Amino acid sequence: MAYILNEKLKNLVPYSGSAGVYDVRLDANESFLNPGELFKEELQAALLEMPLNRYPDPSCRKLREAFGKAYRIAPERVVAGNGSDELLSLLLGAFLQDDQKLLTLEPDFSMYGVYAEIYGKQMVSMEKENMEIHVDSVLEKMEREQADVLIFSNPCNPVSSVLKRDDVVRLIRSTDKLVIVDEAYMDFDSEDSVVDLAGVCDNLIVLKTCSKAWGCAGIRLGFAVSSEEITGVLNALRSPYNVSSFTQAAGCVILNHAEYLQKAAEEMKASAAKLYAGLLPLEKCGKVKRIRRSKTNFVFIETERADELHSALRERSILIRKTAGNLRITAGTEEENRRVIEALFELFGEEREQK
Ligand SMILES: *Cc1c(COP(=O)(O)O)cnc(C)c1O
């Protein structure tokens, strides 16, 4: 007798993008700033009074209040998760029913497709036009495909395009299907956020994370904001103690420092602007097709040589992300940016302009 693993499970591969040791890691859109150093004392104090023998607060009350204060949202409309990844898994696994269909707009965050696949859900994808979302085409596609749920990231990871708030609102208001807007990068510049409409529009779920502009990828903390009805469903679907006491405590400390977010976001955007400016000559002289950036902490490089460049950088102990057939580079410290820019110019055999 031998145990035979089902074919689908046999073919799954773990998400291991960032395994290995590299001098320069610009692959995961992490912040190069560590707020843990800044708020060391508050974090230590929270740790010292934490009852480790007790389960964490299952309702994450203080955490949702801190989030509510930071984003001017009623805490009753907020569900916290072990990273927004957990919430995505919940939404695409348990909330989305087997007879329902998910629509994604490609290229977009790869985990949407991964979860839909793992949970065996029906999914249709639509290519963006010149990497941008066009609301009328999306509405038409939803209608034609009879899609029940639309998900997209705004700003988009990896291509960095932003759908303006007016367009997002028109999209949400023109359908009675569920729209999930993943605002993982919206904290870099919140003018196009629709988080205030979650609950006002009953078909909207907005996802937020502490991993990007807040610079706390290590604590694993994300949030879903929606109507009280959907919030109730998510609370019923999630496991009761999904956010640890450590994460709740650290999350409260960071979210209560809204001023930190502004400062950190400005620094990361400035770094992204420099990275973009440093790389731009490669586009100007036709070495790569196009370099895109927006109000985020990364740049997206369209190139046919993605595979080769990615490996060559790895050999130089620099890790970036290969995604959607192209390259995405997280903005890092000045030194990290310098290393990746120099390496790319060297690979293209170009002299870097001295400034
Ligand atoms: C990073 C990222 C997430 C995941 O965030 P976590 O809270 O760290 O799980 C979700 N969506 C997008 C588009 C991201 O880039």
The ligand as an ORCA input file, in Angstrom:
! r2SCAN-3c Opt
* xyz 0 1
  C       2.526     43.039     -0.175
  C       1.153     42.909     -0.712
  C       0.139     42.286      0.014
  C       0.412     41.440      1.217
  O       0.591     42.100      2.327
  P       0.752     41.360      3.716
  O      -0.104     42.183      4.588
  O       2.206     41.442      4.026
  O       0.265     39.960      3.632
  C      -1.143     42.295     -0.492
  N      -1.420     42.849     -1.673
  C      -0.465     43.433     -2.414
  C      -0.832     44.014     -3.735
  C       0.854     43.466     -1.973
  O       1.806     43.976     -2.734
*
